[in-house]
Amino acid sequence: MSEKASNAAQSAKTLGLGLVLGFYGLGFLSLAAVYALAVIMSIWLAALIVGAVLAVIASIFISSGATKLKRLDPTPDKDIRSTEENVQWAKNQIK
C-alpha cells in the first residue's frame, strides 16, 4: 500500500510542480507577450489572446496530471496477499 501511495504522491508532486512553475514562468512570459502584441493591437486584445492561450496550455497539464492519478490502482494487493499468508500460517499453527 505504501508503494502505491508513494506513486500517487509522486504524481501529485509532478502535477503541483507543473502548476506552480507554469504559473510563475508563464506569468512573466505572458507579460512580455502582451507587451509585444500591444505594439500591433490594442492592449486589451493582446491580453485576451495571451490569456486564452495560457488557459488552454494549463488545462492540458492539469488533465495530464489528473489522468496519471486516475490510472493508479489504490488496492493494496501486496498487503492483502501478506495478510492472507499470515492468516493461513496462523490457521496451520492452530492445527
Backbone as CSV, one residue per row, in Angstrom:
resi,resn,N_x,N_y,N_z,CA_x,CA_y,CA_z,C_x,C_y,C_z
1,MET,0.828,-1.187,0.000,0.000,0.000,0.000,0.872,1.250,0.000
2,SER,1.971,1.191,0.754,2.851,2.359,0.801,3.508,2.601,-0.560
3,GLU,3.697,1.531,-1.317,4.277,1.669,-2.653,3.334,2.450,-3.567
4,LYS,2.048,2.128,-3.508,1.071,2.825,-4.343,0.852,4.247,-3.853
5,ALA,0.896,4.436,-2.546,0.774,5.789,-2.001,1.963,6.637,-2.444
6,SER,3.119,6.022,-2.501,4.311,6.727,-2.962,4.166,7.133,-4.433
7,ASN,3.606,6.231,-5.244,3.378,6.551,-6.658,2.364,7.677,-6.810
8,ALA,1.318,7.636,-5.984,0.309,8.691,-6.026,0.907,10.019,-5.589
9,ALA,1.738,9.983,-4.571,2.390,11.209,-4.098,3.313,11.773,-5.170
10,GLN,4.011,10.899,-5.862,4.909,11.361,-6.928,4.116,12.010,-8.059
11,SER,2.999,11.424,-8.427,2.155,12.009,-9.472,1.592,13.349,-9.029
12,ALA,1.197,13.434,-7.777,0.672,14.696,-7.252,1.759,15.757,-7.189
13,LYS,2.969,15.357,-6.830,4.092,16.295,-6.822,4.355,16.822,-8.229
14,THR,4.331,15.926,-9.198,4.561,16.327,-10.581,3.493,17.318,-11.042
15,LEU,2.259,17.025,-10.717,1.160,17.913,-11.064,1.323,19.262,-10.387
16,GLY,1.611,19.257,-9.100,1.777,20.505,-8.357,2.958,21.316,-8.854
17,LEU,4.069,20.640,-9.111,5.245,21.338,-9.607,4.977,21.958,-10.966
18,GLY,4.307,21.236,-11.822,3.959,21.777,-13.133,3.065,23.002,-13.027
19,LEU,2.123,22.950,-12.107,1.220,24.091,-11.931,1.950,25.317,-11.385
20,VAL,2.789,25.110,-10.379,3.495,26.248,-9.768,4.499,26.858,-10.737
21,LEU,5.335,26.022,-11.325,6.329,26.545,-12.264,5.676,27.173,-13.480
22,GLY,4.619,26.540,-13.940,3.893,27.099,-15.073,3.285,28.447,-14.744
23,PHE,2.782,28.580,-13.543,2.176,29.845,-13.127,3.196,30.984,-13.133
24,TYR,4.318,30.771,-12.479,5.315,31.833,-12.392,6.014,32.094,-13.727
25,GLY,6.469,31.036,-14.364,7.192,31.214,-15.619,6.332,31.825,-16.704
26,LEU,5.134,31.305,-16.852,4.251,31.828,-17.881,3.700,33.200,-17.523
27,GLY,3.711,33.520,-16.248,3.300,34.868,-15.853,4.209,35.917,-16.461
28,PHE,5.506,35.694,-16.333,6.455,36.643,-16.910,6.461,36.597,-18.431
29,LEU,6.373,35.401,-18.979,6.336,35.290,-20.433,5.059,35.892,-21.009
30,SER,3.971,35.724,-20.303,2.717,36.299,-20.796,2.753,37.820,-20.741
31,LEU,3.379,38.347,-19.724,3.521,39.801,-19.644,4.338,40.324,-20.830
32,ALA,5.415,39.621,-21.142,6.228,40.015,-22.300,5.440,39.868,-23.596
33,ALA,4.654,38.811,-23.706,3.856,38.599,-24.922,2.783,39.674,-25.067
34,VAL,2.170,40.056,-23.960,1.157,41.112,-24.020,1.792,42.415,-24.489
35,TYR,2.951,42.756,-23.927,3.622,43.982,-24.355,4.024,43.925,-25.830
36,ALA,4.477,42.750,-26.285,4.874,42.616,-27.686,3.661,42.749,-28.609
37,LEU,2.550,42.110,-28.243,1.352,42.207,-29.077,0.714,43.597,-29.009
38,ALA,0.924,44.301,-27.914,0.339,45.633,-27.759,0.926,46.631,-28.749
39,VAL,2.054,46.272,-29.326,2.664,47.149,-30.331,1.817,47.159,-31.603
40,ILE,1.186,46.011,-31.928,0.433,45.927,-33.180,-1.087,45.922,-32.992
41,MET,-1.569,45.835,-31.749,-3.022,45.844,-31.492,-3.272,46.499,-30.143
42,SER,-4.525,46.661,-29.806,-4.805,47.292,-28.516,-4.448,46.336,-27.380
43,ILE,-4.100,46.914,-26.254,-3.561,46.121,-25.153,-4.579,45.131,-24.581
44,TRP,-5.859,45.492,-24.569,-6.859,44.577,-24.022,-6.994,43.331,-24.890
45,LEU,-6.884,43.494,-26.211,-6.969,42.348,-27.112,-5.725,41.467,-26.981
46,ALA,-4.588,42.096,-26.822,-3.352,41.329,-26.627,-3.424,40.494,-25.350
47,ALA,-3.923,41.100,-24.267,-4.052,40.376,-23.009,-5.066,39.240,-23.130
48,LEU,-6.139,39.450,-23.858,-7.153,38.416,-24.057,-6.583,37.227,-24.823
49,ILE,-5.848,37.482,-25.862,-5.258,36.405,-26.672,-4.258,35.606,-25.850
50,VAL,-3.375,36.302,-25.143,-2.370,35.611,-24.332,-3.045,34.806,-23.228
51,GLY,-4.045,35.357,-22.583,-4.765,34.635,-21.528,-5.456,33.390,-22.036
52,ALA,-6.045,33.457,-23.215,-6.725,32.292,-23.790,-5.733,31.180,-24.108
53,VAL,-4.591,31.533,-24.669,-3.571,30.530,-24.985,-3.068,29.865,-23.704
54,LEU,-2.836,30.653,-22.671,-2.356,30.097,-21.406,-3.402,29.197,-20.747
55,ALA,-4.660,29.539,-20.872,-5.716,28.707,-20.300,-5.758,27.335,-20.967
56,VAL,-5.573,27.302,-22.270,-5.562,26.022,-22.990,-4.368,25.176,-22.554
57,ILE,-3.200,25.789,-22.454,-1.999,25.055,-22.041,-2.149,24.528,-20.613
58,ALA,-2.675,25.354,-19.726,-2.865,24.928,-18.334,-3.832,23.758,-18.248
59,SER,-4.886,23.779,-19.035,-5.850,22.675,-18.994,-5.218,21.373,-19.473
60,ILE,-4.291,21.448,-20.396,-3.588,20.250,-20.860,-2.756,19.651,-19.730
61,PHE,-2.001,20.487,-19.012,-1.184,19.995,-17.906,-2.045,19.421,-16.780
62,ILE,-3.112,20.087,-16.436,-3.986,19.612,-15.368,-4.627,18.289,-15.760
63,SER,-5.066,18.173,-16.989,-5.671,16.944,-17.471,-4.670,15.790,-17.436
64,SER,-3.442,16.057,-17.823,-2.405,15.030,-17.829,-2.130,14.521,-16.414
65,GLY,-1.998,15.423,-15.464,-1.753,15.015,-14.083,-2.925,14.266,-13.490
66,ALA,-4.137,14.711,-13.778,-5.329,14.037,-13.265,-5.451,12.634,-13.861
67,THR,-5.101,12.479,-15.121,-5.150,11.166,-15.768,-4.168,10.211,-15.109
68,LYS,-2.979,10.696,-14.785,-1.994,9.851,-14.102,-2.514,9.403,-12.748
69,LEU,-3.161,10.291,-12.024,-3.699,9.923,-10.715,-4.847,8.929,-10.841
70,LYS,-5.671,9.053,-11.868,-6.796,8.134,-12.051,-6.331,6.740,-12.435
71,ARG,-5.185,6.626,-13.099,-4.678,5.326,-13.533,-4.150,4.487,-12.376
72,LEU,-3.860,5.109,-11.251,-3.323,4.357,-10.126,-4.404,3.486,-9.507
73,ASP,-4.027,2.256,-9.196,-4.940,1.322,-8.550,-4.701,1.399,-7.040
74,PRO,-5.677,1.884,-6.272,-5.455,2.063,-4.837,-5.542,0.782,-4.012
75,THR,-5.838,-0.349,-4.652,-5.959,-1.603,-3.920,-4.585,-2.067,-3.442
76,PRO,-4.432,-2.312,-2.157,-3.122,-2.740,-1.625,-2.907,-4.244,-1.828
77,ASP,-2.657,-4.667,-3.057,-2.536,-6.089,-3.393,-1.460,-6.792,-2.564
78,LYS,-0.318,-6.167,-2.423,0.789,-6.776,-1.688,0.408,-6.992,-0.221
79,ASP,-0.239,-6.015,0.378,-0.658,-6.139,1.778,-1.746,-7.191,1.943
80,ILE,-2.653,-7.271,0.982,-3.715,-8.286,1.046,-3.108,-9.683,0.983
81,ARG,-2.159,-9.886,0.062,-1.501,-11.203,-0.039,-0.762,-11.533,1.247
82,SER,-0.070,-10.578,1.803,0.674,-10.800,3.033,-0.256,-11.148,4.183
83,THR,-1.375,-10.466,4.281,-2.349,-10.758,5.338,-2.947,-12.138,5.155
84,GLU,-3.262,-12.499,3.912,-3.797,-13.839,3.646,-2.786,-14.917,4.024
85,GLU,-1.511,-14.683,3.734,-0.469,-15.639,4.109,-0.355,-15.748,5.625
86,ASN,-0.467,-14.625,6.316,-0.401,-14.640,7.779,-1.577,-15.391,8.381
87,VAL,-2.755,-15.195,7.827,-3.938,-15.911,8.302,-3.762,-17.406,8.078
88,GLN,-3.271,-17.784,6.910,-3.052,-19.199,6.611,-2.006,-19.788,7.553
89,TRP,-0.942,-19.073,7.822,0.083,-19.535,8.734,-0.505,-19.739,10.132
90,ALA,-1.322,-18.745,10.587,-1.928,-18.851,11.925,-2.867,-20.058,11.997
91,LYS,-3.633,-20.320,10.927,-4.515,-21.486,10.920,-3.719,-22.769,11.009
92,ASN,-2.590,-22.826,10.301,-1.737,-24.009,10.334,-1.111,-24.212,11.721
93,GLN,-0.816,-23.129,12.415,-0.226,-23.232,13.758,-1.228,-23.735,14.771
94,ILE,-2.512,-23.421,14.566,-3.561,-23.838,15.491,-3.828,-25.328,15.364
95,LYS,-3.679,-25.895,14.172,-3.985,-27.315,13.925,-3.050,-28.213,14.658
